[in-house]
Amino acid sequence: MPEFSGARVIENEFASTSIDTQQLHDHTSEIQTIAGVCVCCSTGDELLEALRSFATSDEPVIIEATGVANSLKLLEKLVLGDVFEMYNLAHGIFVLDASEAAEHTKATLEMYESELQAADTVLVSKTDLVATDEWEVLRDLIGAAGADVVEPVYDGVCDSSLFSVPSTMLDFYADFEGDITPHDNNVNYTIISLEATVVEPAVLQKVWPTLREQFGLRRMKGDIADAQGVHWHVEATPAQCRVEPGSAEALQLVCIGERAREITKDSLIQGLNHA
């Protein structure tokens, strides 16, 4: 959209290393990364300071939160920080993975209930990877869970004109009758370097449920290389571990969860060898 052509991006990574920054730099000239914390629960002012620094321009600012962020906690932080004296809230987007949601519909909708209700638009990514009838059922269920607008994303493309519709997220926040779920400050992360290490995608997918249970993991993302030297990008959530062809130079996995710091490269390799 032309009105977003000059947008600045604040990218938040829970880990101290950003995996997505280079991809974002390909689409925007001004990006600020906040790494090592989740901005919705951090006691620091990293996000507020970034927003204040960008407020000298009239160009829009996009906040790309972590995969474990809580939208209502984030809104609460912005309200208390008087951010809306400098900015108008244009639109709130929540992204849901179509194949994951279709396979684990009940658990997914329960996990993200308040996110679906608060968002102005729910984007369902990778809709092209599920059958048409599955998508139609999923769309109706997401709507029944409280989402106002549910938009499919086919091959990375969606109807971006929806983002011009004024946001109602602050109204939802003000009228929210439930307790805003506190973010779990016990969540931590670790980064496992896998340079010169062979990790077969199918084996990692097989061992993911064990790792998730053993270390209380919520997310795992990064890149691995198989025995043929082919690179694969990893995106794992409580519901699944997705592995797709990748091209990143840095071979590493970022693990996020209650006991993520207990994972070492040796323990990961041991788990893979016994899978």
Secondary structure, 3 states (H helix, E strand, C coil): CHHHCCCEEEEEECCCCCCCHHHHHCCCCCEEEEECCCCCCCCCCHHHHHHHHHCCCCCCEEEECCCCCCHHHHHHHHHHCCHHHCCCCCCCEEEEEHHHHHHCHHHHHHHCHHHHHHCCEEEEECHHHCCHHHHHHHHHHHHHCCCCCEEECECCECCHHHHHCCCCHHHHHHHCCCCCCCCCCCCEEEEEECCCCECCHHHHHHHHHHHHHHHCEEEEEEEEECCCCCEEEEEECCCCEEEEECCCCCCEEEEEECCHHHCCHHHHHHHHHCC
